[in-house]
Amino acid sequence: MEHGAIPDGARKRFPMPIFEGAKAPAKEEIEPVVKWLKEKSFFSQIPAYDDLVNTRFLPDPNNVGLAFCCR
C-alpha cells in the first residue's frame, strides 16, 4: 500500500488488492475502478470483465520458477 501509487485521498475508497502470486484480479476487485472510469467518461459503457482481463499473459502456475514457489 505504501508503494502502490494510490493517492492518499483515494486509499480508503479504492483499497490496494493483494495478489497472491501471478493471477488476475477478481471481477469484484476491479469493479470500483471501472465504475470510476465510467463516471469520469473514460468509458462510454462499462466493459465486460473478460474484455479487461486476459489471463493468457500470466505464467503457467504448473511451470514457475523459484520466484513464485519460495517467496
C-alpha beads as a LAMMPS data file, in Angstrom:
LAMMPS data file: protein, C-alpha beads

71 atoms
70 bonds

1 atom types
1 bond types

-500.0 500.0 xlo xhi
-500.0 500.0 ylo yhi
-500.0 500.0 zlo zhi

Masses

1 110.0

Atoms # bond

1 1 1 0.000 0.000 0.000
2 1 1 2.884 2.389 0.708
3 1 1 4.314 1.990 -2.803
4 1 1 1.137 1.158 -4.723
5 1 1 0.807 4.608 -6.325
6 1 1 -2.680 5.137 -4.933
7 1 1 -3.094 8.758 -3.776
8 1 1 -3.647 9.173 -0.031
9 1 1 -7.148 10.580 -0.517
10 1 1 -8.269 7.589 -2.574
11 1 1 -6.818 4.771 -0.454
12 1 1 -9.941 4.405 1.694
13 1 1 -12.257 4.286 -1.331
14 1 1 -10.018 2.088 -3.509
15 1 1 -8.052 -0.326 -1.309
16 1 1 -4.967 -1.894 -2.864
17 1 1 -5.754 -5.541 -3.674
18 1 1 -3.290 -8.174 -2.520
19 1 1 -2.328 -10.563 -5.301
20 1 1 -1.042 -13.964 -4.281
21 1 1 1.425 -14.940 -6.949
22 1 1 0.505 -14.338 -10.562
23 1 1 -3.225 -14.377 -11.041
24 1 1 -5.755 -11.994 -12.480
25 1 1 -7.764 -9.699 -10.210
26 1 1 -11.294 -10.841 -9.455
27 1 1 -14.222 -9.007 -11.004
28 1 1 -15.104 -7.571 -7.570
29 1 1 -11.592 -6.120 -7.250
30 1 1 -11.762 -4.117 -10.468
31 1 1 -15.407 -3.001 -10.271
32 1 1 -14.694 0.193 -8.252
33 1 1 -12.020 1.257 -10.738
34 1 1 -14.214 0.515 -13.761
35 1 1 -17.122 2.457 -12.230
36 1 1 -14.835 5.416 -11.526
37 1 1 -13.521 5.369 -15.106
38 1 1 -17.113 5.336 -16.385
39 1 1 -18.064 8.272 -14.116
40 1 1 -15.087 10.239 -15.469
41 1 1 -16.169 9.440 -19.063
42 1 1 -13.140 7.314 -19.878
43 1 1 -15.628 4.583 -20.839
44 1 1 -18.875 5.224 -22.687
45 1 1 -20.189 1.963 -21.255
46 1 1 -18.865 -0.477 -18.679
47 1 1 -16.807 -3.150 -20.461
48 1 1 -17.219 -6.833 -19.711
49 1 1 -14.725 -8.327 -17.265
50 1 1 -13.459 -10.728 -19.949
51 1 1 -12.656 -7.771 -22.208
52 1 1 -10.459 -6.233 -19.494
53 1 1 -8.687 -9.294 -18.106
54 1 1 -6.633 -11.614 -20.284
55 1 1 -5.049 -14.464 -18.325
56 1 1 -3.003 -15.656 -21.326
57 1 1 -0.262 -13.235 -20.250
58 1 1 0.132 -14.886 -16.832
59 1 1 2.755 -17.578 -16.248
60 1 1 1.675 -21.191 -16.162
61 1 1 1.209 -21.967 -12.428
62 1 1 2.438 -25.529 -13.049
63 1 1 5.696 -24.333 -14.584
64 1 1 7.024 -21.457 -12.465
65 1 1 10.482 -20.809 -11.084
66 1 1 11.794 -20.103 -7.607
67 1 1 10.428 -16.571 -7.589
68 1 1 6.911 -17.945 -7.183
69 1 1 7.458 -21.035 -5.082
70 1 1 9.772 -19.661 -2.426
71 1 1 8.755 -16.092 -1.662

Bonds

1 1 1 2
2 1 2 3
3 1 3 4
4 1 4 5
5 1 5 6
6 1 6 7
7 1 7 8
8 1 8 9
9 1 9 10
10 1 10 11
11 1 11 12
12 1 12 13
13 1 13 14
14 1 14 15
15 1 15 16
16 1 16 17
17 1 17 18
18 1 18 19
19 1 19 20
20 1 20 21
21 1 21 22
22 1 22 23
23 1 23 24
24 1 24 25
25 1 25 26
26 1 26 27
27 1 27 28
28 1 28 29
29 1 29 30
30 1 30 31
31 1 31 32
32 1 32 33
33 1 33 34
34 1 34 35
35 1 35 36
36 1 36 37
37 1 37 38
38 1 38 39
39 1 39 40
40 1 40 41
41 1 41 42
42 1 42 43
43 1 43 44
44 1 44 45
45 1 45 46
46 1 46 47
47 1 47 48
48 1 48 49
49 1 49 50
50 1 50 51
51 1 51 52
52 1 52 53
53 1 53 54
54 1 54 55
55 1 55 56
56 1 56 57
57 1 57 58
58 1 58 59
59 1 59 60
60 1 60 61
61 1 61 62
62 1 62 63
63 1 63 64
64 1 64 65
65 1 65 66
66 1 66 67
67 1 67 68
68 1 68 69
69 1 69 70
70 1 70 71
